[in-house]
Amino acid sequence: MDEIRTVAVISIGSMGAAIARQLRGQRVLTALQGRSAETWARARALGIEDMGSPAEAARRADLVLSIVPPGRALEVARTAGPASRLYTDCNAISPATSRAIARVVGPGYIDAAIIGPPTSPRLYASGALADRLRQLPMAVRTLEGEADASALKMRYAALTKGLTALLTESLAASWQLGVWSALAAELEESQPGFRRAMDSLTDMVPKAYRWIDEMEEIAATFAACGLTSEMLRGAADVYRAVEGARPLPGPGTEALAEALSRRAAPAG
């Protein structure tokens, strides 16, 4: 088995940076062409080397980890995949999208998924080459048999981010109907977990734009299983509303509720 010494992480967002931090002992490359000053600064602080384009980063690396918004996963694969030795898609994509990427990349493709926050990410991998990722100095879990890591991610995110969308919609509606205070008090008494989750909804706001495509990918996954896709397409609409409501008028849950209810209020 060839040793993995150089890893290209595309791209260095919050999760990409978190993964890069764990790659102790490896040379880490990325592609910063067209990226923001914030991303440049993040890469520089971590000692990550810029190769300009994804294709050049892939060409110089033993392994590519694609960590991008789901809507860009296939685009990045088309650019970097053919130049790579091992190409791992770590994004929140449906099994169908994963298969499309596999066709682009070829035999060096690994289907993977990141679960958990940037502080403690876990990398699930599937397929014949999944064990290659165990060389990485991070938490890697391989799936047995025919199970797809992308399918696992879809089911997990349907629960976590789908519930966040429902809580967000409930927050906005209760604010608009004037029952937020009563709902908050009742949740505090009978469903404290939901109350805490509502209090942390503003943590989702900067990430909502990424979650739109993720919900669409989950909806497509459900539809392929013969299940309804409407709940998750509705969740995508919630995150579109959150993104459209930015910037919020102030900090805290009430500011999010106010912004969403004002945006959703019927004219007249």
ZAKE-196642 format. One line per field, with one value per residue (C-alpha): residue number from 1; x, z, y; residue in one letter; chain. Coordinates in steps of 0.02 Angstrom, whole numbers, plus 50000, padded with zeros to 5 digits. Example, Ala and Ser with C-alpha at 12.3 -4.5 7.8 and 13.67 -1.06 7.14 Angstrom:
BEGIN
resi <- 1, 2
c1 <- 50615, 50684
c3 <- 50390, 50357
c2 <- 49775, 49947
resn <- a, s
chain <- A, A
This chain:
BEGIN
resi <- 1, 2, 3, 4, 5, 6, 7, 8, 9, 10, 11, 12, 13, 14, 15, 16, 17, 18, 19, 20, 21, 22, 23, 24, 25, 26, 27, 28, 29, 30, 31, 32, 33, 34, 35, 36, 37, 38, 39, 40, 41, 42, 43, 44, 45, 46, 47, 48, 49, 50, 51, 52, 53, 54, 55, 56, 57, 58, 59, 60, 61, 62, 63, 64, 65, 66, 67, 68, 69, 70, 71, 72, 73, 74, 75, 76, 77, 78, 79, 80, 81, 82, 83, 84, 85, 86, 87, 88, 89, 90, 91, 92, 93, 94, 95, 96, 97, 98, 99, 100, 101, 102, 103, 104, 105, 106, 107, 108, 109, 110, 111, 112, 113, 114, 115, 116, 117, 118, 119, 120, 121, 122, 123, 124, 125, 126, 127, 128, 129, 130, 131, 132, 133, 134, 135, 136, 137, 138, 139, 140, 141, 142, 143, 144, 145, 146, 147, 148, 149, 150, 151, 152, 153, 154, 155, 156, 157, 158, 159, 160, 161, 162, 163, 164, 165, 166, 167, 168, 169, 170, 171, 172, 173, 174, 175, 176, 177, 178, 179, 180, 181, 182, 183, 184, 185, 186, 187, 188, 189, 190, 191, 192, 193, 194, 195, 196, 197, 198, 199, 200, 201, 202, 203, 204, 205, 206, 207, 208, 209, 210, 211, 212, 213, 214, 215, 216, 217, 218, 219, 220, 221, 222, 223, 224, 225, 226, 227, 228, 229, 230, 231, 232, 233, 234, 235, 236, 237, 238, 239, 240, 241, 242, 243, 244, 245, 246, 247, 248, 249, 250, 251, 252, 253, 254, 255, 256, 257, 258, 259, 260, 261, 262, 263, 264, 265, 266, 267, 268
c1 <- 50000, 50074, 50102, 49998, 50119, 50039, 49855, 49760, 49614, 49490, 49438, 49494, 49327, 49290, 49276, 49419, 49531, 49477, 49526, 49690, 49736, 49723, 49840, 49995, 50148, 50073, 50110, 49944, 49904, 49752, 49688, 49663, 49634, 49482, 49459, 49424, 49555, 49486, 49521, 49696, 49731, 49662, 49772, 49926, 49899, 49894, 50048, 49949, 50031, 49933, 49942, 49825, 49700, 49614, 49688, 49866, 49838, 49769, 49913, 50041, 49951, 49940, 49761, 49626, 49494, 49350, 49263, 49154, 48970, 48868, 48817, 49001, 49049, 49029, 49111, 49264, 49273, 49274, 49417, 49525, 49469, 49552, 49720, 49715, 49785, 49655, 49503, 49390, 49225, 49182, 49030, 48847, 48789, 48664, 48722, 48668, 48782, 48921, 48902, 48911, 49073, 49141, 49114, 49212, 49355, 49377, 49453, 49537, 49373, 49325, 49149, 49162, 49064, 49109, 48997, 49018, 49070, 49239, 49300, 49280, 49248, 49234, 49269, 49163, 49222, 49156, 49210, 49362, 49487, 49411, 49548, 49677, 49609, 49659, 49834, 49769, 49796, 49612, 49454, 49416, 49276, 49251, 49083, 49066, 48984, 48882, 48844, 48884, 48957, 48857, 48695, 48741, 48774, 48607, 48511, 48608, 48587, 48403, 48379, 48494, 48475, 48296, 48249, 48342, 48237, 48076, 48130, 48172, 48002, 47914, 48012, 47964, 47780, 47764, 47844, 47729, 47574, 47625, 47647, 47837, 47850, 47719, 47800, 47972, 47906, 47817, 47971, 48076, 47959, 47917, 48048, 48209, 48310, 48206, 48220, 48410, 48410, 48304, 48422, 48566, 48479, 48581, 48735, 48656, 48635, 48811, 48799, 48622, 48682, 48777, 48629, 48511, 48594, 48618, 48431, 48401, 48525, 48434, 48267, 48334, 48398, 48227, 48141, 48258, 48200, 48018, 47989, 47922, 48049, 47935, 47990, 48171, 48130, 48034, 48189, 48287, 48157, 48183, 48370, 48339, 48232, 48368, 48498, 48379, 48346, 48528, 48595, 48494, 48435, 48529, 48600, 48502, 48354, 48227, 48321, 48313, 48128, 48094, 48191, 48107, 47931, 47952, 48014, 47870, 47732, 47597, 47585, 47447
c3 <- 50000, 49947, 50091, 50098, 50131, 50040, 50055, 49955, 50054, 49942, 50015, 50177, 50251, 50435, 50412, 50288, 50409, 50551, 50449, 50396, 50579, 50611, 50469, 50577, 50486, 50314, 50190, 50159, 49996, 49940, 49798, 49844, 49672, 49685, 49871, 50002, 50106, 50257, 50176, 50125, 50305, 50374, 50258, 50297, 50485, 50465, 50356, 50207, 50036, 49895, 49726, 49640, 49555, 49618, 49471, 49516, 49700, 49651, 49533, 49671, 49810, 49856, 49915, 49882, 50013, 49934, 50070, 49980, 49977, 49906, 49753, 49702, 49732, 49553, 49480, 49591, 49549, 49363, 49390, 49515, 49501, 49338, 49400, 49567, 49627, 49765, 49767, 49920, 49914, 50094, 50053, 50100, 49936, 49885, 49833, 49655, 49654, 49729, 49587, 49460, 49541, 49540, 49351, 49331, 49446, 49399, 49500, 49631, 49703, 49887, 49948, 50118, 50238, 50381, 50534, 50687, 50719, 50669, 50847, 50834, 50654, 50610, 50433, 50372, 50213, 50103, 49954, 49908, 49945, 50108, 50215, 50132, 50236, 50397, 50366, 50412, 50592, 50625, 50669, 50516, 50517, 50369, 50323, 50282, 50133, 50010, 50128, 50060, 50169, 50070, 50115, 50300, 50292, 50208, 50344, 50484, 50412, 50378, 50565, 50628, 50499, 50457, 50639, 50643, 50496, 50585, 50743, 50640, 50555, 50723, 50796, 50655, 50657, 50847, 50842, 50703, 50794, 50961, 51057, 51064, 51250, 51295, 51181, 51254, 51431, 51388, 51302, 51453, 51561, 51450, 51311, 51376, 51236, 51105, 51205, 51207, 51021, 50985, 51087, 50976, 50808, 50768, 50757, 50598, 50510, 50434, 50369, 50297, 50120, 50124, 50191, 50048, 49925, 50062, 50093, 49906, 49902, 50048, 49962, 49806, 49914, 49995, 49825, 49759, 49905, 49856, 50005, 50007, 49968, 50015, 50197, 50150, 50004, 50132, 50241, 50093, 50079, 50264, 50239, 50085, 50196, 50329, 50200, 50127, 50299, 50329, 50405, 50564, 50654, 50811, 50907, 50981, 50940, 50946, 50809, 50697, 50733, 50696, 50532, 50470, 50520, 50441, 50280, 50279, 50329, 50194, 50104, 50159
c2 <- 50000, 50168, 50288, 50447, 50588, 50735, 50778, 50909, 50980, 51071, 51187, 51271, 51324, 51293, 51105, 51092, 51187, 51072, 50919, 50999, 51029, 50843, 50795, 50801, 50736, 50758, 50895, 50985, 51074, 51173, 51284, 51467, 51541, 51655, 51624, 51758, 51848, 51756, 51587, 51642, 51695, 51531, 51428, 51532, 51513, 51324, 51315, 51248, 51268, 51349, 51264, 51388, 51273, 51114, 51018, 51067, 51027, 50856, 50821, 50851, 50755, 50571, 50600, 50731, 50769, 50868, 50969, 51096, 51149, 51004, 51103, 51115, 50934, 50873, 51030, 51009, 50823, 50862, 50984, 50889, 50708, 50656, 50725, 50632, 50467, 50447, 50560, 50563, 50656, 50704, 50808, 50796, 50721, 50588, 50414, 50459, 50611, 50505, 50381, 50523, 50583, 50405, 50399, 50561, 50513, 50330, 50187, 50298, 50359, 50344, 50387, 50471, 50579, 50694, 50684, 50792, 50972, 51046, 51018, 50829, 50772, 50587, 50527, 50381, 50295, 50155, 50052, 49948, 50086, 50147, 50067, 50180, 50324, 50235, 50303, 50476, 50536, 50563, 50468, 50360, 50231, 50115, 50042, 49858, 49776, 49877, 50022, 50195, 50331, 50460, 50368, 50370, 50557, 50589, 50496, 50580, 50756, 50725, 50705, 50842, 50980, 50931, 50954, 51120, 51178, 51127, 51218, 51372, 51372, 51347, 51491, 51609, 51559, 51572, 51745, 51803, 51736, 51812, 51650, 51640, 51679, 51549, 51419, 51453, 51432, 51270, 51200, 51246, 51142, 50994, 50987, 51068, 50989, 51079, 51241, 51230, 51190, 51344, 51451, 51397, 51421, 51576, 51463, 51394, 51562, 51579, 51399, 51407, 51438, 51272, 51177, 51224, 51106, 50977, 50969, 50950, 50805, 50723, 50749, 50663, 50519, 50497, 50503, 50367, 50258, 50284, 50400, 50577, 50712, 50857, 50873, 50899, 51013, 51115, 51116, 51185, 51325, 51365, 51385, 51493, 51604, 51612, 51660, 51790, 51865, 51909, 52015, 51992, 52150, 52097, 51949, 51805, 51694, 51835, 51929, 51776, 51755, 51938, 51933, 51775, 51823, 51995, 51916, 51791, 51912, 51925, 52091, 52210
resn <- m, d, e, i, r, t, v, a, v, i, s, i, g, s, m, g, a, a, i, a, r, q, l, r, g, q, r, v, l, t, a, l, q, g, r, s, a, e, t, w, a, r, a, r, a, l, g, i, e, d, m, g, s, p, a, e, a, a, r, r, a, d, l, v, l, s, i, v, p, p, g, r, a, l, e, v, a, r, t, a, g, p, a, s, r, l, y, t, d, c, n, a, i, s, p, a, t, s, r, a, i, a, r, v, v, g, p, g, y, i, d, a, a, i, i, g, p, p, t, s, p, r, l, y, a, s, g, a, l, a, d, r, l, r, q, l, p, m, a, v, r, t, l, e, g, e, a, d, a, s, a, l, k, m, r, y, a, a, l, t, k, g, l, t, a, l, l, t, e, s, l, a, a, s, w, q, l, g, v, w, s, a, l, a, a, e, l, e, e, s, q, p, g, f, r, r, a, m, d, s, l, t, d, m, v, p, k, a, y, r, w, i, d, e, m, e, e, i, a, a, t, f, a, a, c, g, l, t, s, e, m, l, r, g, a, a, d, v, y, r, a, v, e, g, a, r, p, l, p, g, p, g, t, e, a, l, a, e, a, l, s, r, r, a, a, p, a, g
chain <- A, A, A, A, A, A, A, A, A, A, A, A, A, A, A, A, A, A, A, A, A, A, A, A, A, A, A, A, A, A, A, A, A, A, A, A, A, A, A, A, A, A, A, A, A, A, A, A, A, A, A, A, A, A, A, A, A, A, A, A, A, A, A, A, A, A, A, A, A, A, A, A, A, A, A, A, A, A, A, A, A, A, A, A, A, A, A, A, A, A, A, A, A, A, A, A, A, A, A, A, A, A, A, A, A, A, A, A, A, A, A, A, A, A, A, A, A, A, A, A, A, A, A, A, A, A, A, A, A, A, A, A, A, A, A, A, A, A, A, A, A, A, A, A, A, A, A, A, A, A, A, A, A, A, A, A, A, A, A, A, A, A, A, A, A, A, A, A, A, A, A, A, A, A, A, A, A, A, A, A, A, A, A, A, A, A, A, A, A, A, A, A, A, A, A, A, A, A, A, A, A, A, A, A, A, A, A, A, A, A, A, A, A, A, A, A, A, A, A, A, A, A, A, A, A, A, A, A, A, A, A, A, A, A, A, A, A, A, A, A, A, A, A, A, A, A, A, A, A, A, A, A, A, A, A, A, A, A, A, A, A, A, A, A, A, A, A, A
